[in-house]
């Protein structure tokens, strides 16, 4: 069982274990060793970060660890996570490392690692890195002075990704569209506005002034209210809200109504099926997706494949079966024909292109499904005790599932990145949702809080 890596890398409060300079140094050493660094100039790592203040500390520590083991570092500075994944592959690097805590507040940070193919590492490789970090086998004395790695600043990294993202829609014009673009004061703050403007869209930008402390603060994909107000104020066609590392996106239509990942996946799937592009006639989603999406896909004779929560599990299923559309309700959307991870910018480009091609508003495209009432709550826990070992909560979940039967469901799971228990209840009526979520949360708080 992994002790450091969660569902999306290592994550925690900055300057507190495990997100410390000391552990970051060891992670750099361990990663270099696992990827075969030898000081011969054959191994290199792409290293990016988002805009958190703690990124400076972690960037330098990881770089030192990599260099000490003979691995070169290609530093790209503040850059979206999907850009680091792409650059790792396109620049022939051995691995890519992204310093980010995604949608979390500025006090947190984290580290994600990609293989040379641009995909997140499988569990067994993360375990190998963990064992080296937690053990005593990270001696770099075998690397002589002339074998120590070199660090390079890649000044054209931004341009490389810009062209890659635009090419995903064949550089088609977005002229005539007026968009509000919320960059969450995060990694996409400078790169995202350029991409949409270069393709001809009128862009009203917001949250593009990071100061190291304001990433995701009342803005971005986890706070779409900010963009919702602006889209109505400016009479824009839609808003695009990225998260802190720009690997997910949430939209609001021209009326300010939120359009989440479920609706994005569904509208793309329907379009792909119509054009004969939907591989395996299937989409891949997680257990958090709304039942309304599944029923809408059934009506369109599209299969819905469900995985556990985490975009890495969606991607694993997609790769194993050659599916090309999948993602999470939270806005991680994977266009496997173009990218190896969730990409908020590429997702937005494809939705804008879809609006133009079908000559429809976002509201018209998103109106294909009836959303079941759903409520998600998070309970802070002292430790992640297995649910089956908490009889009161286990029995209440069974009671809830029996009561809702096929007209609803509940999902109770621990967060992969925080000490939280997440409880989702979905039913045909809001009354049932509120009743059961309150009951389950009260029990969880009493037993685990």
C-alpha positions as CSV (number, residue, x, y, z in Angstrom):
1,X,0.0,0.0,0.0
2,X,1.3,3.4,-0.9
3,X,2.2,5.8,1.9
4,X,3.1,9.0,0.1
5,X,1.3,8.9,-3.3
6,X,-2.4,9.3,-3.4
7,X,-4.7,9.3,-6.5
8,X,-3.0,12.3,-7.9
9,X,0.6,12.3,-6.8
10,X,1.9,13.4,-3.4
11,X,-0.1,16.2,-1.8
12,X,-0.4,18.1,1.5
13,X,0.2,21.3,3.4
14,X,3.3,23.1,2.1
15,X,6.3,23.0,4.4
16,X,4.7,20.2,6.4
17,X,5.5,16.6,5.9
18,X,5.4,15.2,3.2
19,X,5.5,18.5,1.2
20,X,8.9,19.6,2.6
21,X,12.1,20.6,0.9
22,X,13.8,17.6,2.5
23,X,11.4,15.1,1.0
24,X,11.3,16.9,-2.3
25,X,15.1,16.5,-2.5
26,X,14.8,12.8,-1.8
27,X,12.0,12.5,-4.4
28,X,14.3,14.1,-7.0
29,X,17.0,11.6,-6.2
30,X,14.6,8.6,-6.2
31,X,12.9,9.6,-9.4
32,X,16.3,10.0,-11.1
33,X,17.4,6.6,-9.9
34,X,14.2,4.9,-11.0
35,X,14.5,6.4,-14.5
36,X,18.1,5.3,-14.9
37,X,20.1,8.5,-14.5
38,X,23.7,7.9,-15.0
39,X,25.4,11.3,-15.5
40,X,25.9,10.6,-19.2
41,X,23.5,13.2,-20.5
42,X,21.0,10.5,-21.6
43,X,18.3,11.2,-18.9
44,X,16.4,14.4,-18.5
45,X,13.3,15.6,-16.6
46,X,10.9,18.3,-17.6
47,X,10.0,20.2,-14.4
48,X,7.0,22.6,-14.2
49,X,5.0,24.2,-11.4
50,X,1.9,26.3,-10.8
51,X,1.9,29.7,-9.1
52,X,2.1,28.8,-5.4
53,X,4.7,30.5,-3.3
54,X,6.0,27.2,-2.1
55,X,6.7,26.2,-5.7
56,X,10.0,28.0,-5.5
57,X,11.2,25.9,-2.6
58,X,10.1,22.6,-4.0
59,X,11.4,23.4,-7.5
60,X,14.9,24.0,-6.2
61,X,14.9,21.0,-3.9
62,X,13.6,18.6,-6.6
63,X,16.1,20.1,-9.1
64,X,19.0,19.5,-6.6
65,X,18.0,15.9,-6.1
66,X,17.7,15.2,-9.8
67,X,21.1,16.9,-10.6
68,X,22.9,15.1,-7.8
69,X,22.0,11.7,-9.4
70,X,23.2,12.8,-12.8
71,X,19.8,13.7,-14.4
72,X,19.5,16.9,-16.5
73,X,16.6,19.2,-15.7
74,X,14.5,21.1,-18.3
75,X,12.7,23.8,-16.2
76,X,9.7,25.3,-17.8
77,X,8.4,27.5,-14.9
78,X,4.7,28.1,-14.3
79,X,3.0,25.8,-16.8
80,X,-0.3,23.8,-17.0
81,X,0.0,20.2,-15.9
82,X,-1.1,18.9,-19.3
83,X,1.6,21.1,-20.9
84,X,4.2,19.4,-18.8
85,X,2.8,16.0,-19.8
86,X,3.0,17.0,-23.5
87,X,6.5,18.5,-23.2
88,X,7.8,15.4,-21.5
89,X,6.8,13.3,-24.5
90,X,7.6,15.8,-27.3
91,X,11.1,16.7,-25.9
92,X,12.1,13.1,-25.4
93,X,12.5,13.4,-21.6
94,X,12.7,10.4,-19.4
95,X,10.0,11.8,-17.1
96,X,8.0,14.9,-16.2
97,X,7.4,16.4,-12.8
98,X,4.7,18.9,-12.0
99,X,4.6,20.8,-8.7
100,X,1.0,21.6,-8.0
101,X,-1.9,20.9,-5.7
102,X,-4.4,21.5,-8.5
103,X,-7.7,23.0,-7.2
104,X,-6.5,23.1,-3.5
105,X,-5.9,26.4,-1.7
106,X,-2.5,28.1,-1.8
107,X,-1.4,26.7,1.5
108,X,-1.2,23.2,-0.1
109,X,1.1,21.9,-2.7
110,X,1.9,18.6,-4.3
111,X,4.0,16.7,-6.8
112,X,2.8,14.7,-9.9
113,X,5.2,12.6,-12.0
114,X,4.7,11.5,-15.6
115,X,6.5,8.8,-17.6
116,X,8.3,9.4,-20.9
117,X,5.0,8.7,-22.7
118,X,3.3,11.6,-20.9
119,X,1.0,9.4,-18.8
120,X,0.9,9.4,-15.0
121,X,3.0,6.7,-13.4
122,X,1.4,3.3,-12.7
123,X,1.1,2.2,-9.0
124,X,4.1,-0.1,-9.2
125,X,6.5,2.7,-10.3
126,X,5.2,5.1,-7.6
127,X,5.7,2.3,-5.0
128,X,9.3,1.9,-6.3
129,X,10.0,5.6,-5.8
130,X,8.3,5.6,-2.4
131,X,10.5,2.7,-1.2
132,X,13.6,4.6,-2.2
133,X,12.5,7.8,-0.4
134,X,11.5,6.0,2.8
135,X,14.5,3.7,2.8
136,X,18.2,4.4,3.0
137,X,19.3,3.6,-0.5
138,X,19.6,7.1,-2.0
139,X,23.4,7.7,-2.0
140,X,24.6,9.9,-4.9
141,X,28.3,9.6,-4.2
142,X,28.7,7.3,-7.2
143,X,28.1,10.4,-9.4
144,X,31.4,12.1,-10.0
145,X,31.7,15.8,-10.4
146,X,31.7,15.7,-14.2
147,X,28.6,13.4,-14.1
148,X,26.4,15.8,-12.1
149,X,23.4,16.9,-14.2
150,X,22.8,20.3,-15.7
151,X,19.7,22.5,-15.4
152,X,18.3,24.4,-18.4
153,X,15.5,27.0,-18.5
154,X,13.3,26.2,-21.6
155,X,12.3,29.6,-22.8
156,X,10.1,28.4,-25.7
157,X,8.1,25.9,-23.7
158,X,5.1,28.1,-23.7
159,X,5.1,28.5,-27.4
160,X,5.5,24.8,-27.9
161,X,2.3,24.0,-25.9
162,X,0.3,26.9,-27.5
163,X,0.8,25.4,-30.9
164,X,0.1,21.9,-29.7
165,X,-3.2,23.0,-28.1
166,X,-4.3,25.0,-31.1
167,X,-3.5,22.1,-33.4
168,X,-6.0,19.9,-31.6
169,X,-8.8,21.8,-33.4
170,X,-6.7,22.3,-36.5
171,X,-6.2,26.0,-35.7
172,X,-9.8,26.7,-36.7
173,X,-11.0,30.2,-36.1
174,X,-13.1,31.1,-33.0
175,X,-14.0,34.5,-34.4
176,X,-17.4,35.6,-33.3
177,X,-17.3,34.0,-29.9
178,X,-17.1,36.2,-26.8
179,X,-15.8,34.3,-23.7
180,X,-15.1,35.0,-20.1
181,X,-11.8,33.2,-19.2
182,X,-11.1,32.6,-15.5
183,X,-7.5,31.3,-15.0
184,X,-7.8,30.8,-11.2
185,X,-4.6,32.9,-10.7
186,X,-3.0,29.6,-11.6
187,X,-0.7,27.9,-14.1
188,X,-2.8,28.9,-17.1
189,X,-2.8,32.7,-16.3
190,X,-0.5,33.8,-19.2
191,X,-0.8,30.9,-21.7
192,X,-4.6,30.4,-21.8
193,X,-5.6,34.0,-22.9
194,X,-3.0,33.9,-25.7
195,X,-4.4,30.7,-27.1
196,X,-8.0,31.8,-27.3
197,X,-7.1,35.3,-28.6
198,X,-4.8,33.9,-31.3
199,X,-7.7,31.9,-32.6
200,X,-9.9,34.9,-32.8
201,X,-12.2,34.8,-29.8
202,X,-13.0,38.0,-27.9
203,X,-11.6,37.3,-24.4
204,X,-12.6,38.9,-21.1
205,X,-10.0,37.6,-18.7
206,X,-10.1,37.4,-15.0
207,X,-8.0,35.9,-12.2
208,X,-4.8,36.3,-14.2
209,X,-2.7,38.1,-11.5
210,X,-1.1,35.4,-9.3
211,X,0.8,36.6,-6.3
212,X,1.7,33.1,-4.9
213,X,-1.2,33.2,-2.4
214,X,-4.3,33.8,-4.4
215,X,-4.5,30.6,-6.5
216,X,-8.1,29.2,-6.6
217,X,-9.2,31.9,-4.1
218,X,-12.9,32.7,-5.0
219,X,-12.1,32.0,-8.6
220,X,-11.5,29.1,-11.0
221,X,-13.2,25.8,-11.6
222,X,-14.2,25.3,-7.9
223,X,-15.8,28.7,-7.7
224,X,-17.7,29.2,-11.0
225,X,-19.9,31.9,-9.3
226,X,-17.2,34.4,-10.2
227,X,-17.3,33.7,-13.9
228,X,-21.1,33.3,-13.8
229,X,-21.5,36.9,-12.8
230,X,-19.1,38.1,-15.4
231,X,-20.6,36.2,-18.3
232,X,-24.0,37.8,-17.6
233,X,-22.4,41.2,-17.0
234,X,-20.5,41.2,-20.3
235,X,-23.3,39.4,-22.3
236,X,-20.7,36.8,-23.3
237,X,-21.5,33.5,-25.0
238,X,-20.0,31.4,-22.1
239,X,-17.4,31.4,-19.4
240,X,-14.4,29.0,-19.1
241,X,-13.1,28.4,-15.6
242,X,-9.8,26.6,-15.2
243,X,-8.4,25.2,-12.0
244,X,-5.0,25.9,-10.5
245,X,-3.0,23.7,-12.8
246,X,-5.4,24.0,-15.8
247,X,-6.1,20.2,-16.1
248,X,-9.8,20.7,-15.5
249,X,-12.5,23.1,-16.6
250,X,-16.0,24.1,-15.7
251,X,-18.2,26.2,-18.0
252,X,-21.1,28.6,-17.5
253,X,-23.6,29.2,-20.3
254,X,-24.7,32.7,-21.4
255,X,-27.3,32.7,-18.6
256,X,-24.7,32.0,-16.0
257,X,-25.8,28.3,-15.5
258,X,-22.9,25.9,-14.6
259,X,-22.0,23.2,-17.2
260,X,-19.9,20.6,-15.4
261,X,-17.9,17.6,-16.6
262,X,-20.9,15.2,-17.0
263,X,-22.5,17.5,-19.5
264,X,-19.2,18.1,-21.3
265,X,-18.6,14.4,-21.7
266,X,-22.1,13.7,-22.8
267,X,-22.3,16.5,-25.5
268,X,-18.9,15.4,-26.9
269,X,-19.9,11.8,-26.9
270,X,-23.1,12.5,-28.8
271,X,-21.2,14.6,-31.4
272,X,-18.5,11.9,-31.8
273,X,-21.1,9.2,-32.2
274,X,-22.9,11.2,-34.9
275,X,-19.7,11.6,-36.8
276,X,-18.5,8.0,-36.3
277,X,-15.6,9.0,-34.1
278,X,-16.6,7.4,-30.7
279,X,-14.2,4.5,-30.2
280,X,-16.0,1.4,-28.8
281,X,-19.2,3.4,-28.8
282,X,-18.4,4.1,-25.1
283,X,-17.5,6.8,-22.6
284,X,-15.6,6.4,-19.4
285,X,-16.7,8.1,-16.2
286,X,-16.3,7.7,-12.4
287,X,-18.8,6.7,-9.7
288,X,-19.4,10.4,-9.0
289,X,-21.1,11.0,-12.4
290,X,-24.8,11.8,-12.3
291,X,-27.3,9.1,-13.1
292,X,-28.8,11.4,-15.6
293,X,-25.7,11.1,-17.8
294,X,-25.9,7.3,-17.8
295,X,-29.6,7.4,-18.7
296,X,-29.0,10.0,-21.5
297,X,-26.2,7.8,-22.9
298,X,-28.4,4.7,-22.7
299,X,-31.1,6.6,-24.7
300,X,-28.4,7.4,-27.3
301,X,-27.2,3.8,-27.3
302,X,-23.8,4.7,-25.9
303,X,-22.2,2.5,-23.3
304,X,-21.1,4.1,-20.0
305,X,-18.0,2.5,-18.4
306,X,-17.6,3.4,-14.7
307,X,-14.4,3.5,-12.7
308,X,-13.4,4.6,-9.2
309,X,-12.8,8.3,-8.6
310,X,-9.6,9.7,-10.0
311,X,-8.8,10.7,-13.6
312,X,-5.8,8.2,-13.5
313,X,-8.4,5.3,-13.3
314,X,-10.4,6.8,-16.1
315,X,-7.3,7.0,-18.2
316,X,-6.2,3.4,-17.4
317,X,-9.6,2.2,-18.6
318,X,-9.4,4.3,-21.7
319,X,-5.9,3.1,-22.6
320,X,-6.8,-0.6,-22.0
321,X,-9.8,-0.5,-24.3
322,X,-8.8,2.3,-26.8
323,X,-11.7,4.5,-25.7
324,X,-11.2,8.2,-26.7
325,X,-13.6,10.2,-24.5
326,X,-13.8,10.1,-20.7
327,X,-13.5,12.1,-17.6
328,X,-14.9,13.3,-14.3
329,X,-17.9,15.4,-13.2
330,X,-15.3,17.8,-11.6
331,X,-14.1,18.8,-15.1
332,X,-11.1,16.5,-15.8
333,X,-11.9,15.6,-19.4
334,X,-9.6,13.4,-21.4
335,X,-9.5,13.7,-25.2
336,X,-7.3,10.6,-25.7
337,X,-6.9,11.4,-29.4
338,X,-4.9,14.5,-28.5
339,X,-3.7,14.4,-24.8
340,X,-2.5,12.0,-22.2
341,X,-4.2,13.6,-19.3
342,X,-7.1,16.0,-18.5
343,X,-6.6,19.3,-20.2
344,X,-8.9,22.2,-19.4
345,X,-7.7,24.3,-22.4
346,X,-8.0,21.6,-25.0
347,X,-11.4,20.7,-23.6
348,X,-12.5,24.3,-23.9
349,X,-11.2,24.6,-27.5
350,X,-13.2,21.5,-28.5
351,X,-16.4,22.8,-26.9
352,X,-16.1,26.1,-28.7
353,X,-15.4,24.3,-32.0
354,X,-18.5,22.2,-31.3
355,X,-20.7,25.3,-30.7
356,X,-19.5,26.8,-34.0
357,X,-19.8,23.6,-36.1
358,X,-23.4,22.9,-34.8
359,X,-24.4,26.6,-34.6
360,X,-25.7,26.0,-31.1
361,X,-25.4,27.8,-27.8
362,X,-23.7,26.0,-24.9
363,X,-27.1,25.8,-23.2
364,X,-28.6,24.0,-26.2
365,X,-25.7,21.5,-26.4
366,X,-25.8,20.8,-22.6
367,X,-29.6,20.3,-22.5
368,X,-29.4,16.6,-23.5
369,X,-29.8,15.2,-20.0
370,X,-32.0,15.4,-17.0
371,X,-29.9,15.9,-13.8
372,X,-30.9,13.8,-10.8
373,X,-30.8,15.8,-7.5
374,X,-27.3,15.2,-6.1
375,X,-25.4,16.4,-3.0
376,X,-21.8,15.9,-2.1
377,X,-20.4,16.6,1.4
378,X,-16.9,16.3,2.8
379,X,-16.3,15.3,6.5
380,X,-12.9,16.0,8.0
381,X,-11.6,12.7,9.6
382,X,-8.7,11.9,12.0
383,X,-7.8,8.8,10.1
384,X,-9.1,6.8,7.2
385,X,-10.7,3.8,9.0
386,X,-12.1,1.3,6.5
387,X,-15.8,1.9,6.1
388,X,-16.6,-1.7,6.8
389,X,-15.0,-1.3,10.2
390,X,-17.4,1.5,11.2
391,X,-20.6,-0.5,11.8
392,X,-23.0,2.5,12.3
393,X,-21.9,4.1,9.1
394,X,-21.8,0.8,7.2
395,X,-25.3,-0.1,8.3
396,X,-26.7,3.4,7.4
397,X,-25.2,3.1,3.9
398,X,-26.9,-0.2,3.4
399,X,-30.2,1.2,4.7
400,X,-29.9,4.2,2.3
401,X,-29.1,2.0,-0.7
402,X,-32.1,-0.3,0.0
403,X,-34.4,2.7,0.4
404,X,-33.3,4.4,-2.9
405,X,-33.1,1.1,-4.8
406,X,-32.7,1.8,-8.6
407,X,-34.0,5.3,-8.3
408,X,-30.9,6.6,-6.6
409,X,-27.5,5.8,-5.0
410,X,-24.9,6.7,-2.5
411,X,-21.1,6.8,-2.8
412,X,-19.0,7.0,0.3
413,X,-15.2,7.1,-0.1
414,X,-12.1,8.7,1.3
415,X,-10.4,11.5,-0.6
416,X,-7.2,10.4,-2.2
417,X,-5.4,13.6,-1.4
418,X,-6.9,14.9,1.9
419,X,-8.0,13.5,5.3
420,X,-11.7,13.7,4.2
421,X,-14.6,11.4,3.9
422,X,-16.7,12.3,0.8
423,X,-20.4,11.4,0.8
424,X,-22.5,11.6,-2.3
425,X,-26.3,11.0,-2.3
426,X,-28.3,11.0,-5.5
427,X,-32.1,10.4,-5.8
428,X,-35.2,11.3,-7.8
429,X,-36.2,14.0,-5.2
430,X,-34.3,16.6,-3.4
431,X,-36.2,15.6,-0.2
432,X,-34.7,12.1,-0.3
433,X,-31.2,13.5,-1.0
434,X,-31.3,15.9,1.9
435,X,-32.7,13.3,4.3
436,X,-30.0,10.7,3.6
437,X,-27.0,13.0,3.2
438,X,-27.9,14.6,6.6
439,X,-28.2,11.2,8.2
440,X,-25.0,9.8,6.8
441,X,-23.0,13.0,7.5
442,X,-24.2,13.1,11.1
443,X,-23.1,9.5,11.7
444,X,-19.8,10.0,9.9
445,X,-19.0,13.1,12.0
446,X,-19.8,11.3,15.2
447,X,-17.8,8.1,14.4
448,X,-14.8,9.5,12.5
449,X,-14.6,13.3,13.1
